[in-house]
Amino acid sequence: MAARHKIAVFASGDGSNFEAIAEACLRGEIDAEVALMICDKPSARVCSRAERLGISSFVFTPADYASKADYEREIAARCEQAGIELICLAGYMRIVGKTLLDAFAGRIVNLHPSLLPAFKGARAIEQALEYGVKVFGATIHYVDESLDGGRIIAQRAVDYHGDDIAEITAAIHAVERALYIETIKKLLT
């Protein structure tokens, strides 16, 4: 039997997308294993999700390092040691720097809760709602030096004609999880 692909998932918070990806791998829906979870917040819920699923983690505090390049060198070394082929950002709330981009060029992807290039950054859903859009969505894109600006891989729209932030957020999350799993599967084949 051929070795399964190895992916790393980076997260900073709840970890629901991390868990969706890990479970899709465990079910065999994605021919890969989440070999490493990276988190920059030791108290984040994603850490307990990774522990429950038996997934190796590297949890760090950026302030413990002299520079971004220093912690990114350690992340890159841990990913290389684990044989990581693809890095999937899933709610990782840090801009990836040159050190990690150089080490994994063309192999870092991100999930964003808007139809990029519209509504970049951390408050995308709120920005779209405030703007009054009627078509929301999710985007999977390659990560580059810019904020949510890398080449788009996949997108999926969500029609919504209300003003309830929780409702539209839930609808976008349902779409983005399925889209991310489909996209990861395609990227690995």
N, C-alpha and C positions, 0 to 999 in steps of 0.2 A: 504494500500500500504506500502511495506517495505521501510525503510529509505534507501536512496541512500548512497553509499560509499562516504567518504570524502577524498580528496587528497589535498596536498600542492605542489605547483610548485615553485622551487627556480630558480631564473635567475639573471644575472648580466648585461645584455645588451639589445639588440633589443627586445627580447621576442617573436619572431615568433613561436618558438616551444611551448612556454607557451600558446600563442593564439590558436594554432592548437589543443592543448589538451583541453583547455577551451571550444572551439567551438564544439569539438567532444562530450564533456559532455553535452553541451547545446542542441545539436541535438539528444541526447540519444544514440549515437553510443557507448559511454562508460557509463555504469550505475553508474555514480558518479557525484559529483560536485567538482569543484576546489573551495574549501572553504577558501583557503588562498594562497596568493602569497608572497614569501619572496625575498627581493632584498637587496644587500649590496652596491648599488650605487644609491643614491637619484636622480641623473640626468638621469638614464637609461630609455630608451624608454618603457621598459616593464611596468614601473609604470603607464604611460598614457594608455597603453593597458588594464591593470587591472582595472583602473578607468572607462574606457569606457565600459567594460564588467560588471561593478558592483561587482567586486571581491575584498573582503577584502585583505588588504596588510599590511605587516610589512616591512618597509623600514628602514634600519639602516646604520650607518657609523661605521665600525669596530674600527676606531681610537677613538671613543667615549667611548669605553669599556676598562677596565684595562687589560683584557685578552680575548683570543679566547673562553675559557671556560665560561666567563661571558656572552658574546653575544650568545653563543650556549645554555646556560641555559635559556635565555630569549626566544630564538627561540623555544626550546623544550616545554617550558611552553605555549607559544602561540599555538603551534601545538596541544598539549594535550587539551587545552581549546576549540579549534575548533573541536575536535573529529577526528583528522587526522589519517587515517589508513595507508596511503602510501605517501611517499615523493618522488617526481620526480624532479631530477635535470635536468634543461634544459638551459645549458649555464651559470651555476653558477660557477664562476671562483675562488672558494675557495676550498681548501681541507677540507673536513668534518672531524672534530676532534672527539676525544673519547667521549666527553660529549654528542654530538648529536647521535653518533653511538650507545652508550649505551642506550640512551632513545628510539631509534627507530631501535633496532637491527633487521636486516633482512627485514626492511621495507623502505629502501632507495635505489632507483635505479637511474642510470645515463645513459644518451645518449652520445655516443662518436663517432666522425666522422672518424673512421678507423675500420679495422677488427682487433680488439685486439686479441692477445697481442702486435701486431705491432703498432708502432707510438702512443705512449702514450703522454699525455700532451696537451698544448694549441695550438701547431702548427701542429697538426696531418696531415691535408690535405697537407700543404706545405711540410712537411717531406716526405710524401709518393710520392708526385710529384717529389721532388728533388732526391729521391731514384730511380725513374723510374718505379714504379709499374704499372701494367696494370689492376689490379683488386683492386679497392678502396672499400669502404663500410662503414657500420654503425654497431655499437654494442650497445646493451642494457645490462648493467651489474649491479649486486648488488654492493653497495659501501662498501668498507672496509677501513682499515687504509692506504692502499697503493694507489699510484697514478694510477688510471684507472686499478686497478688490481683485483677487486672483481670478483666473479664467474659470468661467462657469461650466460645470459638468452636467448638472441636472436641476430642473425646477419643477415645482408643482403648485398650481394655483388653488386658492380656497375662496369661494364666494361667501361674502358675509355682509349683511345689511342691517346690523345693529350697532350698539355702542357699549356692549358689556365686555370689558377687557378679559375677564376670566373665561367667558364663553369662546371668544375668538382665539385666545391663547390655547385652550384645550383643543379646538378644531385644528389649529396649525400644528400643535404637537402630534396629534394623531397622524396627520399627513406627513410630517417631516420624518417620523420614525420609519414609516414604510419606505419612503423615498431614500433615506440613508441606507437602509438594509439592501434595497435593490441596487443602489449605486455602488456600495462596497463590493457586492457580489460581482458586478460587472467589471469593476476595476481590477479585481483579482483573477479574472479569467481572460 
